[in-house]
Amino acid sequence: MTELELPWLPGYEKSVPVRIGNAAYKQYQLDIFGEWSNTLFQAREAGLGPPEHSRNDVALAMLEFLETGWEQPDDGIGRCAARAGISVHSKNDGFGSLSTAW
């Protein structure tokens, strides 16, 4: 969702600017692979039925991407706000994908 400022709306304790939306959908965030892998792992452990696409197919596609994707600078939570860079948090979460994928 496109991020918008709402100058007419007072924020919490009159903080400004008030924003809605989030431009993060345009960012490369490696850490999300760790979150998705953990979700797939927890679903498997809980015995949830198979989705339309096999969890193994999804995990394999993510792992194939991570073979080279982990080397790219990203916009994950641990990076400098001014530019994409190397984020230890993102690298750690990406690595977590490998440990929980299977």
Secondary structure as UniProt FT lines:
FT   STRAND          4..5
FT   TURN            7..8
FT   HELIX           12..14
FT   STRAND          19..20
FT   HELIX           23..26
FT   HELIX           31..46
FT   HELIX           55..69
FT   TURN            70..71
FT   TURN            77..78
FT   TURN            81..82
FT   HELIX           88..100
//
